[in-house]
């Protein structure tokens, strides 16, 4: 993040009732932009702390963590003590859970009219109570290719960024109107937005970014693999010169690239301004 963005949300207070991945990632991003963030966790903690302790620690840096058991009397009083000074409340609960603790938008808006609420759900209403996690959300969005498991949590990470952009829009609206807003961010919808290149044929098998162009593909090197992304004519010319080939065919590139290691090709490509990288 550039230094120019570090303190842009100075003076803004975010209360995040979130665990696992998308909510904490969004909260950490808002904290990095300068907001003060209070994260409300259940007394058993955030499951991410056990699954990925180093990542959890990084996402929690600079964030006030308060553990609350909403089954106990007085828990809502603890929450209200934070909400009354907050600008944004971020939730990542199903609708029935929000109703149980009295966090429906109608109640929140009546009590704190300048407070914005962003509800992060797996799916948009009326399916916001449907159980799921990133894998099932990606399955619904069409971003996985069975039987391989996804290497990136596309839905979760896309939703985290969407939450941040919605939060910024909410702050702009409050400046203009004095009132907060309610917004639902659906992880499935966010994953679908990331699947747009596939939906429009770009990354389908044989599509221009899905194997149809020899100069945009993945090839074996002497050890490991390299990714080549020479789309523009000037990059294709430099790739030909680098590899010593006259025709940019899949066979020609495969025969040339297998002669050196992936890291060697990466170093040479950087010297000759060719978009090629070793696959990590």
PASEBA-1860 file (N, C-alpha, C; in nm, 3 decimals):
! residues 280
1> XXXXXXXX> 0.084/-0.119/0.000/0.000/0.000/0.000/0.088/0.124/0.000 ~ 0.051/0.223/-0.082/0.130/0.345/-0.088/0.110/0.428/0.037 ~ 0.211/0.509/0.070/0.204/0.592/0.189/0.087/0.689/0.184 ~ 0.045/0.728/0.063/-0.063/0.825/0.048/-0.196/0.771/0.100 ~ -0.209/0.639/0.111/-0.335/0.580/0.155/-0.336/0.541/0.302 ~ -0.224/0.551/0.368/-0.212/0.495/0.503/-0.310/0.555/0.602 ~ -0.333/0.685/0.597/-0.415/0.751/0.698/-0.545/0.810/0.644 ~ -0.591/0.763/0.528/-0.709/0.826/0.468/-0.835/0.803/0.551
9> XXXXXXXX> -0.839/0.697/0.632/-0.956/0.671/0.716/-0.930/0.703/0.862 ~ -0.832/0.787/0.888/-0.804/0.828/1.025/-0.929/0.893/1.084 ~ -0.968/0.851/1.203/-1.088/0.904/1.268/-1.212/0.821/1.244 ~ -1.204/0.723/1.156/-1.316/0.634/1.128/-1.306/0.510/1.217 ~ -1.418/0.471/1.276/-1.421/0.355/1.364/-1.507/0.246/1.301 ~ -1.450/0.128/1.285/-1.520/0.013/1.227/-1.534/-0.093/1.335 ~ -1.655/-0.144/1.350/-1.680/-0.257/1.439/-1.709/-0.377/1.351 ~ -1.631/-0.483/1.367/-1.642/-0.600/1.280/-1.681/-0.723/1.361
17> XXXXXXXX> -1.801/-0.772/1.335/-1.845/-0.898/1.395/-1.821/-1.007/1.292 ~ -1.697/-1.047/1.280/-1.658/-1.138/1.172/-1.553/-1.237/1.221 ~ -1.555/-1.356/1.162/-1.451/-1.455/1.183/-1.419/-1.520/1.049 ~ -1.328/-1.615/1.051/-1.284/-1.687/0.931/-1.206/-1.595/0.838 ~ -1.245/-1.578/0.712/-1.155/-1.511/0.618/-1.206/-1.378/0.562 ~ -1.318/-1.372/0.492/-1.349/-1.247/0.421/-1.367/-1.126/0.511 ~ -1.439/-1.143/0.622/-1.458/-1.030/0.713/-1.329/-0.980/0.775 ~ -1.248/-1.070/0.834/-1.119/-1.026/0.889/-1.025/-0.965/0.786
25> XXXXXXXX> -1.026/-1.017/0.662/-0.941/-0.958/0.558/-0.988/-0.816/0.528 ~ -1.120/-0.796/0.518/-1.174/-0.663/0.493/-1.141/-0.568/0.609 ~ -1.156/-0.619/0.731/-1.126/-0.536/0.849/-0.980/-0.494/0.851 ~ -0.891/-0.588/0.817/-0.749/-0.557/0.814/-0.717/-0.454/0.707 ~ -0.785/-0.464/0.595/-0.766/-0.368/0.486/-0.810/-0.228/0.529 ~ -0.923/-0.220/0.598/-0.971/-0.090/0.647/-0.877/-0.035/0.753 ~ -0.823/-0.123/0.836/-0.724/-0.080/0.936/-0.600/-0.026/0.867 ~ -0.557/-0.092/0.759/-0.439/-0.046/0.687/-0.462/0.091/0.624
33> XXXXXXXX> -0.588/0.124/0.596/-0.621/0.255/0.541/-0.634/0.361/0.649 ~ -0.616/0.322/0.775/-0.613/0.420/0.883/-0.730/0.414/0.979 ~ -0.830/0.330/0.953/-0.945/0.321/1.042/-0.908/0.254/1.173 ~ -0.978/0.290/1.278/-0.969/0.215/1.404/-1.068/0.102/1.394 ~ -1.023/-0.019/1.421/-1.108/-0.137/1.405/-1.119/-0.211/1.538 ~ -1.243/-0.238/1.576/-1.270/-0.324/1.690/-1.335/-0.450/1.637 ~ -1.273/-0.563/1.663/-1.326/-0.690/1.615/-1.391/-0.764/1.730 ~ -1.519/-0.797/1.712/-1.592/-0.872/1.814/-1.588/-1.020/1.778
41> XXXXXXXX> -1.522/-1.097/1.861/-1.511/-1.241/1.839/-1.593/-1.316/1.943 ~ -1.638/-1.439/1.911/-1.699/-1.523/2.014/-1.594/-1.565/2.116 ~ -1.637/-1.608/2.231/-1.542/-1.644/2.337/-1.453/-1.761/2.298 ~ -1.497/-1.842/2.202/-1.412/-1.954/2.157/-1.307/-1.906/2.057 ~ -1.313/-1.779/2.019/-1.213/-1.723/1.929/-1.249/-1.740/1.783 ~ -1.157/-1.698/1.698/-1.174/-1.707/1.553/-1.111/-1.838/1.505 ~ -1.184/-1.922/1.432/-1.125/-2.047/1.382/-0.999/-2.027/1.299 ~ -0.984/-1.910/1.238/-0.865/-1.884/1.158/-0.739/-1.885/1.243
49> XXXXXXXX> -0.752/-1.853/1.371/-0.636/-1.851/1.460/-0.575/-1.989/1.474 ~ -0.657/-2.093/1.464/-0.606/-2.230/1.471/-0.563/-2.281/1.334 ~ -0.639/-2.244/1.230/-0.611/-2.295/1.096/-0.487/-2.231/1.033 ~ -0.468/-2.103/1.058/-0.354/-2.030/0.998/-0.309/-1.923/1.097 ~ -0.242/-1.963/1.204/-0.209/-1.869/1.312/-0.127/-1.748/1.269 ~ -0.033/-1.766/1.178/0.049/-1.652/1.135/-0.033/-1.552/1.057 ~ -0.121/-1.601/0.971/-0.206/-1.511/0.894/-0.304/-1.438/0.986 ~ -0.361/-1.514/1.081/-0.452/-1.453/1.178/-0.382/-1.341/1.253
57> XXXXXXXX> -0.259/-1.366/1.296/-0.184/-1.264/1.370/-0.160/-1.140/1.284 ~ -0.128/-1.162/1.157/-0.105/-1.047/1.068/-0.233/-0.969/1.046 ~ -0.344/-1.040/1.024/-0.472/-0.972/1.002/-0.520/-0.899/1.127 ~ -0.472/-0.941/1.243/-0.516/-0.881/1.369/-0.426/-0.767/1.415 ~ -0.319/-0.742/1.343/-0.224/-0.636/1.383/-0.294/-0.501/1.390 ~ -0.283/-0.436/1.505/-0.339/-0.303/1.522/-0.489/-0.301/1.544 ~ -0.550/-0.417/1.558/-0.695/-0.426/1.575/-0.728/-0.463/1.720 ~ -0.824/-0.394/1.777/-0.870/-0.426/1.913/-0.963/-0.547/1.903
65> XXXXXXXX> -0.933/-0.652/1.976/-1.015/-0.772/1.974/-1.088/-0.786/2.107 ~ -1.219/-0.796/2.099/-1.304/-0.811/2.218/-1.384/-0.939/2.202 ~ -1.377/-1.027/2.299/-1.454/-1.150/2.293/-1.584/-1.135/2.371 ~ -1.694/-1.171/2.305/-1.827/-1.153/2.363/-1.907/-1.281/2.343 ~ -1.975/-1.324/2.448/-2.068/-1.436/2.439/-2.209/-1.378/2.437 ~ -2.271/-1.378/2.318/-2.402/-1.315/2.306/-2.513/-1.394/2.374 ~ -2.480/-1.510/2.429/-2.579/-1.584/2.506/-2.589/-1.530/2.648 ~ -2.491/-1.450/2.688/-2.490/-1.398/2.824/-2.564/-1.266/2.834
73> XXXXXXXX> -2.627/-1.243/2.947/-2.695/-1.117/2.972/-2.590/-1.005/2.977 ~ -2.621/-0.898/2.913/-2.530/-0.784/2.912/-2.438/-0.781/2.792 ~ -2.441/-0.886/2.710/-2.352/-0.890/2.593/-2.387/-0.779/2.495 ~ -2.517/-0.754/2.476/-2.558/-0.650/2.382/-2.515/-0.511/2.433 ~ -2.509/-0.494/2.562/-2.463/-0.367/2.618/-2.317/-0.342/2.582 ~ -2.238/-0.447/2.585/-2.097/-0.436/2.546/-2.087/-0.395/2.399 ~ -2.169/-0.458/2.315/-2.167/-0.425/2.172/-2.211/-0.281/2.149 ~ -2.319/-0.240/2.215/-2.369/-0.103/2.196/-2.267/0.002/2.239
81> XXXXXXXX> -2.186/-0.030/2.337/-2.083/0.064/2.381/-1.986/0.095/2.267 ~ -1.966/-0.003/2.178/-1.879/0.019/2.062/-1.957/0.081/1.946 ~ -2.079/0.038/1.925/-2.157/0.086/1.811/-2.190/0.234/1.821 ~ -2.209/0.285/1.942/-2.250/0.424/1.956/-2.142/0.522/1.911 ~ -2.019/0.474/1.899/-1.910/0.560/1.851/-1.856/0.514/1.715 ~ -1.925/0.419/1.653/-1.876/0.361/1.528/-1.932/0.432/1.406 ~ -1.861/0.417/1.296/-1.906/0.469/1.167/-1.958/0.359/1.077 ~ -1.900/0.239/1.091/-1.940/0.125/1.009/-1.941/0.001/1.097
89> XXXXXXXX> -2.045/-0.080/1.083/-2.047/-0.211/1.147/-2.049/-0.316/1.036 ~ -1.958/-0.408/1.046/-1.944/-0.515/0.948/-1.984/-0.646/1.014 ~ -2.079/-0.716/0.952/-2.122/-0.844/1.007/-2.098/-0.955/0.905 ~ -2.077/-1.075/0.955/-2.060/-1.192/0.869/-2.137/-1.308/0.931 ~ -2.264/-1.282/0.956/-2.352/-1.381/1.018/-2.472/-1.405/0.928 ~ -2.533/-1.520/0.946/-2.657/-1.544/0.874/-2.770/-1.462/0.937 ~ -2.875/-1.440/0.858/-2.983/-1.351/0.900/-3.042/-1.393/1.034 ~ -3.057/-1.522/1.055/-3.119/-1.570/1.180/-3.032/-1.534/1.302
97> XXXXXXXX> -2.901/-1.535/1.283/-2.811/-1.501/1.393/-2.818/-1.352/1.424 ~ -2.825/-1.269/1.321/-2.838/-1.125/1.342/-2.969/-1.093/1.414 ~ -3.074/-1.163/1.375/-3.204/-1.139/1.440/-3.200/-1.179/1.586 ~ -3.129/-1.287/1.616/-3.123/-1.336/1.753/-3.057/-1.235/1.847 ~ -2.959/-1.160/1.796/-2.891/-1.063/1.883/-2.940/-0.920/1.856 ~ -3.048/-0.908/1.779/-3.108/-0.776/1.758/-3.028/-0.684/1.670 ~ -2.960/-0.741/1.571/-2.878/-0.658/1.483/-2.941/-0.642/1.344 ~ -3.074/-0.642/1.336/-3.137/-0.613/1.208/-3.115/-0.465/1.175
105> XXXXXXXX> -3.106/-0.437/1.046/-3.078/-0.301/1.001/-3.181/-0.201/1.054 ~ -3.308/-0.238/1.057/-3.411/-0.144/1.101/-3.384/-0.097/1.243 ~ -3.344/-0.189/1.329/-3.314/-0.152/1.468/-3.187/-0.067/1.476 ~ -3.086/-0.109/1.404/-2.958/-0.037/1.408/-2.975/0.106/1.356 ~ -3.045/0.119/1.243/-3.059/0.252/1.182/-3.141/0.345/1.269 ~ -3.243/0.291/1.335/-3.324/0.374/1.423/-3.243/0.423/1.543 ~ -3.154/0.338/1.591/-3.076/0.373/1.710/-2.954/0.458/1.676 ~ -2.890/0.427/1.561/-2.768/0.498/1.522/-2.781/0.540/1.374
113> XXXXXXXX> -2.851/0.647/1.344/-2.883/0.683/1.205/-2.761/0.713/1.118 ~ -2.650/0.751/1.176/-2.531/0.782/1.097/-2.441/0.661/1.074 ~ -2.478/0.548/1.134/-2.397/0.426/1.126/-2.436/0.347/1.001 ~ -2.337/0.303/0.926/-2.362/0.217/0.810/-2.338/0.073/0.849 ~ -2.416/-0.017/0.788/-2.404/-0.159/0.817/-2.379/-0.235/0.687 ~ -2.275/-0.316/0.685/-2.243/-0.400/0.569/-2.254/-0.545/0.614 ~ -2.351/-0.615/0.557/-2.375/-0.755/0.592/-2.310/-0.844/0.488 ~ -2.208/-0.915/0.529/-2.137/-1.008/0.441/-2.203/-1.145/0.454
121> XXXXXXXX> -2.262/-1.192/0.344/-2.332/-1.320/0.346/-2.283/-1.409/0.232 ~ -2.309/-1.539/0.246/-2.270/-1.630/0.139/-2.345/-1.600/0.011 ~ -2.475/-1.583/0.023/-2.558/-1.552/-0.091/-2.648/-1.434/-0.058 ~ -2.696/-1.369/-0.161/-2.782/-1.254/-0.141/-2.920/-1.299/-0.095 ~ -2.994/-1.212/-0.026/-3.132/-1.245/0.009/-3.211/-1.279/-0.117 ~ -3.304/-1.374/-0.112/-3.357/-1.439/0.009/-3.280/-1.565/0.050 ~ -3.164/-1.590/-0.010/-3.088/-1.712/0.020/-2.974/-1.687/0.117 ~ -2.982/-1.578/0.194/-2.870/-1.543/0.281/-2.860/-1.630/0.405
129> XXXXXXXX> -2.957/-1.720/0.425/-2.948/-1.815/0.537/-2.896/-1.951/0.493 ~ -2.865/-1.966/0.364/-2.818/-2.094/0.313/-2.675/-2.120/0.361 ~ -2.650/-2.240/0.411/-2.517/-2.274/0.463/-2.417/-2.285/0.348 ~ -2.293/-2.251/0.378/-2.189/-2.264/0.277/-2.058/-2.203/0.320 ~ -1.955/-2.228/0.241/-1.824/-2.165/0.256/-1.768/-2.143/0.116 ~ -1.646/-2.092/0.109/-1.591/-2.052/-0.021/-1.605/-2.160/-0.128 ~ -1.579/-2.286/-0.092/-1.584/-2.392/-0.192/-1.723/-2.406/-0.254 ~ -1.827/-2.403/-0.170/-1.962/-2.414/-0.225/-2.003/-2.287/-0.298
137> XXXXXXXX> -1.953/-2.173/-0.252/-1.985/-2.048/-0.321/-1.919/-2.046/-0.460 ~ -1.795/-2.094/-0.467/-1.729/-2.101/-0.597/-1.799/-2.202/-0.687 ~ -1.847/-2.312/-0.629/-1.920/-2.411/-0.708/-2.043/-2.347/-0.772 ~ -2.115/-2.265/-0.695/-2.233/-2.198/-0.748/-2.197/-2.092/-0.852 ~ -2.079/-2.033/-0.836/-2.039/-1.926/-0.927/-1.972/-1.977/-1.053 ~ -1.932/-2.105/-1.055/-1.867/-2.161/-1.173/-1.720/-2.130/-1.185 ~ -1.650/-2.114/-1.070/-1.508/-2.078/-1.075/-1.415/-2.194/-1.041 ~ -1.468/-2.316/-1.031/-1.380/-2.429/-1.004/-1.388/-2.529/-1.119
145> XXXXXXXX> -1.282/-2.608/-1.133/-1.274/-2.709/-1.239/-1.248/-2.844/-1.173 ~ -1.353/-2.920/-1.142/-1.336/-3.049/-1.075/-1.247/-3.143/-1.157 ~ -1.171/-3.231/-1.090/-1.175/-3.256/-0.945/-1.074/-3.172/-0.866 ~ -1.006/-3.080/-0.932/-0.904/-3.001/-0.862/-0.968/-2.908/-0.760 ~ -0.907/-2.899/-0.643/-0.950/-2.801/-0.542/-0.893/-2.665/-0.580 ~ -0.967/-2.557/-0.556/-0.917/-2.424/-0.591/-0.797/-2.385/-0.505 ~ -0.697/-2.328/-0.568/-0.579/-2.282/-0.493/-0.602/-2.145/-0.431 ~ -0.694/-2.069/-0.487/-0.725/-1.937/-0.434/-0.869/-1.935/-0.385
153> XXXXXXXX> -0.891/-1.872/-0.270/-1.026/-1.857/-0.217/-1.089/-1.734/-0.283 ~ -1.126/-1.753/-0.409/-1.170/-1.642/-0.493/-1.290/-1.569/-0.433 ~ -1.390/-1.645/-0.387/-1.509/-1.582/-0.333/-1.478/-1.499/-0.209 ~ -1.406/-1.559/-0.115/-1.374/-1.490/0.010/-1.291/-1.364/-0.013 ~ -1.187/-1.376/-0.094/-1.097/-1.262/-0.112/-1.163/-1.152/-0.196 ~ -1.243/-1.192/-0.295/-1.316/-1.092/-0.374/-1.416/-1.019/-0.287 ~ -1.485/-1.092/-0.200/-1.583/-1.030/-0.112/-1.517/-0.933/-0.015 ~ -1.399/-0.967/0.033/-1.328/-0.876/0.125/-1.302/-0.742/0.058
161> XXXXXXXX> -1.255/-0.746/-0.066/-1.229/-0.620/-0.137/-1.359/-0.546/-0.166 ~ -1.466/-0.620/-0.197/-1.596/-0.556/-0.223/-1.647/-0.485/-0.097 ~ -1.627/-0.547/0.018/-1.667/-0.485/0.144/-1.596/-0.352/0.164 ~ -1.467/-0.349/0.133/-1.391/-0.225/0.150/-1.446/-0.115/0.059 ~ -1.475/-0.147/-0.067/-1.525/-0.045/-0.159/-1.663/0.002/-0.117 ~ -1.747/-0.089/-0.067/-1.879/-0.050/-0.018/-1.867/0.038/0.105 ~ -1.772/0.006/0.194/-1.751/0.088/0.313/-1.712/0.231/0.275 ~ -1.625/0.244/0.177/-1.585/0.378/0.133/-1.703/0.453/0.073
169> XXXXXXXX> -1.787/0.382/-0.004/-1.906/0.445/-0.062/-2.002/0.489/0.049 ~ -2.013/0.409/0.154/-2.101/0.443/0.265/-2.055/0.571/0.334 ~ -1.924/0.586/0.348/-1.871/0.708/0.411/-1.898/0.830/0.325 ~ -1.888/0.814/0.193/-1.919/0.925/0.103/-2.066/0.963/0.115 ~ -2.154/0.864/0.118/-2.298/0.892/0.130/-2.328/0.966/0.259 ~ -2.262/0.927/0.368/-2.290/0.994/0.495/-2.247/1.140/0.492 ~ -2.137/1.169/0.424/-2.093/1.308/0.410/-2.201/1.389/0.337 ~ -2.263/1.327/0.236/-2.361/1.398/0.155/-2.497/1.410/0.221
177> XXXXXXXX> -2.536/1.306/0.297/-2.672/1.302/0.351/-2.680/1.304/0.503 ~ -2.569/1.272/0.569/-2.570/1.264/0.715/-2.619/1.131/0.768 ~ -2.659/1.040/0.679/-2.711/0.912/0.722/-2.626/0.796/0.672 ~ -2.630/0.688/0.748/-2.562/0.568/0.707/-2.647/0.489/0.608 ~ -2.590/0.382/0.555/-2.663/0.298/0.461/-2.646/0.152/0.499 ~ -2.734/0.069/0.443/-2.722/-0.075/0.458/-2.686/-0.135/0.323 ~ -2.592/-0.228/0.324/-2.555/-0.297/0.200/-2.527/-0.443/0.231 ~ -2.571/-0.530/0.140/-2.540/-0.671/0.150/-2.431/-0.704/0.048
185> XXXXXXXX> -2.328/-0.773/0.092/-2.223/-0.820/0.002/-2.230/-0.972/-0.001 ~ -2.264/-1.026/-0.117/-2.278/-1.171/-0.134/-2.148/-1.230/-0.188 ~ -2.096/-1.331/-0.120/-1.972/-1.394/-0.164/-1.992/-1.462/-0.300 ~ -2.108/-1.524/-0.320/-2.135/-1.587/-0.449/-2.134/-1.483/-0.561 ~ -2.197/-1.369/-0.538/-2.199/-1.264/-0.641/-2.058/-1.214/-0.671 ~ -1.976/-1.202/-0.567/-1.838/-1.157/-0.587/-1.759/-1.260/-0.667 ~ -1.779/-1.388/-0.637/-1.712/-1.492/-0.714/-1.758/-1.490/-0.859 ~ -1.887/-1.467/-0.880/-1.938/-1.460/-1.018/-1.874/-1.345/-1.095
193> XXXXXXXX> -1.849/-1.235/-1.026/-1.785/-1.123/-1.095/-1.644/-1.160/-1.139 ~ -1.576/-1.244/-1.059/-1.443/-1.289/-1.096/-1.447/-1.395/-1.206 ~ -1.565/-1.454/-1.226/-1.580/-1.554/-1.331/-1.622/-1.493/-1.464 ~ -1.635/-1.362/-1.471/-1.677/-1.297/-1.596/-1.588/-1.332/-1.715 ~ -1.455/-1.334/-1.700/-1.372/-1.372/-1.815/-1.406/-1.510/-1.869 ~ -1.438/-1.604/-1.779/-1.475/-1.738/-1.822/-1.613/-1.737/-1.889 ~ -1.706/-1.665/-1.829/-1.842/-1.659/-1.883/-1.843/-1.603/-2.024 ~ -1.750/-1.512/-2.052/-1.745/-1.449/-2.184/-1.645/-1.516/-2.278
201> XXXXXXXX> -1.595/-1.633/-2.238/-1.515/-1.714/-2.327/-1.366/-1.691/-2.327 ~ -1.318/-1.590/-2.255/-1.175/-1.560/-2.259/-1.090/-1.673/-2.202 ~ -1.134/-1.731/-2.091/-1.052/-1.832/-2.024/-1.107/-1.974/-2.040 ~ -1.205/-1.992/-2.123/-1.252/-2.128/-2.152/-1.147/-2.203/-2.232 ~ -1.153/-2.335/-2.233/-1.059/-2.415/-2.312/-1.062/-2.369/-2.457 ~ -0.946/-2.329/-2.508/-0.938/-2.281/-2.645/-0.961/-2.132/-2.659 ~ -1.006/-2.065/-2.552/-1.022/-1.920/-2.556/-0.888/-1.852/-2.564 ~ -0.889/-1.723/-2.597/-0.761/-1.653/-2.617/-0.674/-1.653/-2.492
209> XXXXXXXX> -0.736/-1.656/-2.373/-0.659/-1.664/-2.248/-0.676/-1.800/-2.181 ~ -0.724/-1.898/-2.256/-0.746/-2.031/-2.203/-0.676/-2.140/-2.283 ~ -0.566/-2.102/-2.350/-0.490/-2.200/-2.426/-0.499/-2.183/-2.575 ~ -0.580/-2.090/-2.622/-0.596/-2.071/-2.765/-0.480/-2.001/-2.831 ~ -0.406/-1.921/-2.755/-0.290/-1.848/-2.808/-0.162/-1.911/-2.755 ~ -0.075/-1.962/-2.841/0.049/-2.025/-2.795/0.136/-1.934/-2.709 ~ 0.136/-1.805/-2.738/0.222/-1.713/-2.663/0.163/-1.674/-2.529 ~ 0.049/-1.730/-2.494/-0.012/-1.705/-2.363/-0.045/-1.842/-2.303
217> XXXXXXXX> 0.050/-1.896/-2.230/0.030/-2.030/-2.178/0.135/-2.070/-2.078 ~ 0.126/-2.193/-2.032/0.218/-2.248/-1.933/0.295/-2.364/-1.996 ~ 0.428/-2.360/-1.981/0.514/-2.459/-2.047/0.613/-2.519/-1.948 ~ 0.653/-2.646/-1.971/0.757/-2.706/-1.886/0.894/-2.648/-1.920 ~ 0.971/-2.621/-1.817/1.110/-2.580/-1.836/1.198/-2.700/-1.802 ~ 1.329/-2.677/-1.800/1.420/-2.787/-1.766/1.388/-2.841/-1.628 ~ 1.354/-2.751/-1.537/1.300/-2.790/-1.408/1.187/-2.691/-1.376 ~ 1.074/-2.742/-1.342/0.961/-2.656/-1.312/0.884/-2.612/-1.437
225> XXXXXXXX> 0.811/-2.503/-1.422/0.725/-2.454/-1.527/0.739/-2.303/-1.540 ~ 0.708/-2.252/-1.659/0.708/-2.108/-1.681/0.572/-2.066/-1.738 ~ 0.529/-1.946/-1.701/0.408/-1.887/-1.757/0.450/-1.777/-1.854 ~ 0.399/-1.785/-1.975/0.430/-1.687/-2.080/0.303/-1.610/-2.112 ~ 0.314/-1.478/-2.118/0.196/-1.395/-2.144/0.229/-1.286/-2.245 ~ 0.275/-1.327/-2.363/0.312/-1.232/-2.469/0.193/-1.211/-2.562 ~ 0.107/-1.118/-2.528/-0.013/-1.094/-2.608/0.010/-0.992/-2.720 ~ 0.079/-0.883/-2.687/0.097/-0.775/-2.785/0.208/-0.809/-2.885
233> XXXXXXXX> 0.200/-0.755/-3.006/0.300/-0.786/-3.110/0.444/-0.760/-3.067 ~ 0.468/-0.650/-2.994/0.606/-0.622/-2.956/0.658/-0.724/-2.855 ~ 0.569/-0.774/-2.768/0.612/-0.878/-2.675/0.637/-1.010/-2.749 ~ 0.555/-1.039/-2.847/0.574/-1.162/-2.925/0.708/-1.157/-2.999 ~ 0.742/-1.042/-3.054/0.871/-1.028/-3.124/0.987/-1.049/-3.028 ~ 0.978/-0.992/-2.908/1.085/-1.010/-2.810/1.093/-1.155/-2.763 ~ 0.979/-1.220/-2.749/0.978/-1.360/-2.710/1.046/-1.445/-2.817 ~ 1.018/-1.418/-2.944/1.082/-1.492/-3.052/1.234/-1.475/-3.048
241> XXXXXXXX> 1.276/-1.350/-3.026/1.420/-1.324/-3.020/1.484/-1.393/-2.901 ~ 1.416/-1.389/-2.787/1.471/-1.450/-2.666/1.486/-1.601/-2.682 ~ 1.385/-1.663/-2.742/1.386/-1.809/-2.754/1.455/-1.859/-2.880 ~ 1.479/-1.767/-2.974/1.542/-1.807/-3.100/1.450/-1.888/-3.188 ~ 1.322/-1.853/-3.192/1.226/-1.924/-3.276/1.171/-1.827/-3.381 ~ 1.136/-1.881/-3.497/1.077/-1.798/-3.603/0.925/-1.803/-3.602 ~ 0.871/-1.916/-3.559/0.726/-1.930/-3.554/0.681/-1.948/-3.409 ~ 0.579/-1.872/-3.371/0.528/-1.884/-3.234/0.418/-1.990/-3.233
249> XXXXXXXX> 0.463/-2.114/-3.230/0.371/-2.226/-3.218/0.392/-2.291/-3.083 ~ 0.294/-2.369/-3.042/0.306/-2.435/-2.913/0.425/-2.531/-2.910 ~ 0.446/-2.601/-3.019/0.558/-2.696/-3.026/0.692/-2.624/-3.021 ~ 0.702/-2.513/-3.094/0.828/-2.437/-3.096/0.861/-2.381/-2.959 ~ 0.761/-2.327/-2.890/0.785/-2.272/-2.757/0.820/-2.383/-2.658 ~ 0.752/-2.495/-2.669/0.780/-2.606/-2.578/0.923/-2.657/-2.595 ~ 0.966/-2.671/-2.719/1.102/-2.722/-2.745/1.209/-2.624/-2.696 ~ 1.181/-2.496/-2.707/1.280/-2.396/-2.666/1.286/-2.382/-2.514
257> XXXXXXXX> 1.172/-2.377/-2.450/1.167/-2.347/-2.306/1.218/-2.463/-2.220 ~ 1.215/-2.582/-2.271/1.259/-2.697/-2.191/1.411/-2.703/-2.179 ~ 1.481/-2.613/-2.247/1.628/-2.619/-2.249/1.694/-2.546/-2.131 ~ 1.618/-2.465/-2.058/1.673/-2.394/-1.943/1.579/-2.410/-1.823 ~ 1.631/-2.374/-1.707/1.548/-2.381/-1.587/1.449/-2.265/-1.587 ~ 1.343/-2.281/-1.510/1.240/-2.177/-1.502/1.299/-2.046/-1.450 ~ 1.384/-2.052/-1.350/1.442/-1.929/-1.294/1.537/-1.862/-1.394 ~ 1.609/-1.943/-1.473/1.696/-1.884/-1.575/1.614/-1.808/-1.678
265> XXXXXXXX> 1.504/-1.870/-1.723/1.418/-1.802/-1.820/1.359/-1.675/-1.761 ~ 1.324/-1.679/-1.637/1.265/-1.561/-1.573/1.366/-1.446/-1.570 ~ 1.490/-1.477/-1.536/1.594/-1.374/-1.531/1.621/-1.317/-1.671 ~ 1.628/-1.402/-1.770/1.651/-1.356/-1.907/1.533/-1.273/-1.958 ~ 1.413/-1.315/-1.924/1.294/-1.243/-1.968/1.291/-1.103/-1.909 ~ 1.333/-1.090/-1.784/1.335/-0.958/-1.722/1.435/-0.867/-1.793 ~ 1.547/-0.922/-1.831/1.648/-0.843/-1.903/1.597/-0.796/-2.038 ~ 1.514/-0.876/-2.104/1.468/-0.845/-2.239/1.324/-0.793/-2.243
273> XXXXXXXX> 1.269/-0.762/-2.125/1.135/-0.705/-2.116/1.031/-0.796/-2.182 ~ 1.033/-0.923/-2.143/0.937/-1.020/-2.193/0.850/-1.067/-2.077 ~ 0.717/-1.068/-2.090/0.630/-1.113/-1.980/0.634/-1.265/-1.964 ~ 0.728/-1.311/-1.883/0.747/-1.453/-1.856/0.786/-1.467/-1.710 ~ 0.729/-1.564/-1.641/0.760/-1.582/-1.499/0.765/-1.730/-1.465 ~ 0.855/-1.765/-1.373/0.858/-1.901/-1.320/0.735/-1.924/-1.236 ~ 0.677/-2.042/-1.248/0.560/-2.076/-1.168/0.605/-2.119/-1.030 ~ 0.559/-2.050/-0.928/0.598/-2.084/-0.791/0.516/-2.201/-0.740
END
